[in-house]
Amino acid sequence: MKKAVSLILRYNDKIFYIVRQNYLKAFPGYTAFPGGKVDQQDSVSDFRNTLLNTLKREAKEELGVDLQVLLGENFSNQCRMIAKASSPAFNPLQFETYFFLVDLDSIPHFVVDETEAMEFGWKEPEEILYEYESGMRLMIEPIKKILGRLNQKNESYFDFDSRPLDKVPYISPLGGLKQVMPKSNTVPPAQRTNSFLFGDSAMTLVDPSPKNTDELEAYLDAIKGFKIKNIMITHHHFDHHQFSPLIAQTLKVNILISEDSFKRIRKKAGEDYFGSVEINFLHEEKVINYWQGEEVKAYAIPGHDEGHFGLAPQSLRWFIVGDLFQGIGTVVVGGEEGDMTKYLDSLKKVIQMNPDCVIPSHGIAMGGVNILQKTLDHRLLREQQVKELSEKGKSLDEILHVLYFNLPQNLHRYARANIKAHLERLKRSNQ
């Protein structure tokens, strides 16, 4: 597991924070502290001194300040390790991060690396937490907990307590929005499908889809403390609604779903799949619930699936985009429900709406729409490659072996579906 450090600078109860640039790979758009991973150049025989070397290097790189000079000969003693947080086992990025608190006598002059930070400043923990709770800041659980402890004047050391492995993990990337992550029967390399809870009083549950009966039991235990008024299914693929009718019956709530997805599910799973559950069909800008006093509306984003819907509040603080992009793996556009032109148009639609962050069904929330623009650009580049190879007389399978030469064999059928979708789009547009 990789090691990393975070530097918590405090002056008169105010904490120096940054907001990470939306284009960064790790936690884009998240409120955090300066810091970074331990490099080989930092390593010495004493582990704490290794971490302090990283702290000094990161302070120089990100803030333009020499911590050793700033703090003087008491540098080591003034850097107090107050927390350690490890990535949960299911996270593809595995880090063990050590948090150091440093109290300052005055505010130094920083030259902040704005390729890393798009916002920075000094605020009291209470103010930062208020902005998070109001849905204005993305934040990971350890940062939130550390700010809470500092706000309560609790500076004792602690190891961040992840949920036990037999529990369904959940996080709250924004105030009033919970992301519950059961194991699901999804497409590799993803192993879980996010479900979401939001609502000012009674809550909406989005895409509950635990993998099996054991996971269902753990999932119901994870959500039992919440008052739920309805369930929304974003689209018809099985890893987004498995056990949803049973969960709806257990909670005595209705299901919101597009008419297209409803018909496709019943065609595949049987006419009686939904049983006696009340079904309400989604349509563009249908009000689903309320969040922070705002209407949350449904928005059609077809392409990956014809009946695919996302949802967002009026302020566009966030947009749950389902499978419009993947934080883990790649989106498949194929089968009778897939359409590459509609998929690209849906990407453009959400990019134009420009929400503060986008939240996928697989992976974590990401600030801005950079990931959608990157996905769109990649798809257009891939289409150009498919076009050029097709014009050279290459078959679909030959194109696959050229473009996906290092893809594991078990994933070839998904790549083949995407190539076929591009070929069909090119044929329709006569390109």
Steps between C-alpha positions, in 0.01 A plus 500: 500500500638841399570755774396865490491805724261791553606833654245674722616857559316694771513866599264644766255208456492541123611212277670533161300298247518441126250384239665264256482579129219323314740346249713316756485120501460455877204666674437774243305793641530386862574723796822377659828599665833542319699180476590205283652156478837393640767482230820300500702819548326553837594162645736466796535229762262667747141485375384819672789692352408360159151643543644834616723510192192452285321771694784745435521413132125530444486833687774632273336368182138592576537810720844634413603501866792338684349339809840444658578872478146601597494290817868514590687248712176376659370388160465133592322566830263754347380249240252295702359186344130504593346238269554216260251390235518197272307451177220243531586160356267537200658829386726452194729779629660374819660762727592527865496872581652664807362838611730752671375807687725807511412813700636829363574831671418697186365443149791437264514613140407204282558457129231241441541253213181579311544198276405305814260739676220699337396654834685551828481706814462516877172409667386365833410129494139584587464716188651237270271235649197726461579543131536123467169434677336758270613299197762752391812285553610152400680332787629154592413350837842540672518874418148549629573312820827685565330838453226389737750400766698824461177696528439325832858575613581130492857453379569151634638249252258261331492237225210565267243226553387347170181294500558129571540276197170321572311830473390678185724810477355845454635853472354850481689695232267798554274602784159336470613241243607150598670253268438138605722244324384138506672226305306444178488284190662765286752504216867452599725659612229670710367287785242735651216720378440824686160567641406839639284650771387861498203704617418773749257288700404166347774383266529363148703181457670475160606170336501253791654184356676267747671196348330219690280429801787537748591840354130590497479434874808715564364770269164518676687527828705792360192701398265405783547830686372711210141595421457417131210623287581351158753311290637623167658267243730683258482236223415142426837324536485232765777642722282805564179337620566148629273445804345848452141366492561302820658806665203713388256247646699485825504879532143537366601759239450553126756476221585780256632377166484590131233324299766363267700349788182360655412318177854370446524365854167320473600359163822357644395414857134413451168682503460453875850629592366811676212313664255732673744792533355832383687627193529866398663590170775758471499783250728796431521735801264292711541604866631203696556653846657799676858560614611805701157647423545461124305288255695201371399416144551208264684550171507262204854393406450216249773326302647246736139394549197645322307557823792640699422790739720704730397756760616833639382783728407843364836649604684222314721449804514138387378274223458125546584381149469122541705330230570811293860452610680251719740576780599132480518335158336639186143555376364244255275630222345209319213258461153599388481760780828676412551788258835676461354822357258534790779416746724776363205741503431413865861575590469835323170572678643460849822681408289794383297494823835525682421356847745560786573127513394179328438174684519165318354162579849354533765709674493828692364849438726720289509879494381682189443337162865440403451125516201524262696715255791256520258211435346681204841584352614140542187366329542734204867404469410131519236550232756660269731200556214259426417694184857493372541128566162422344592697187811280475272197483555377855225280647344571838717238670812632328417851618457361853844338500664821374328741740468273805813286459566482876139455615429179697311240298200502734439868416517463121122473459454843659763660278343328199163653590652849512674456165178376344313802639759733344474319164121527504521872579749553215278309261190705593689827456665377176844588633 
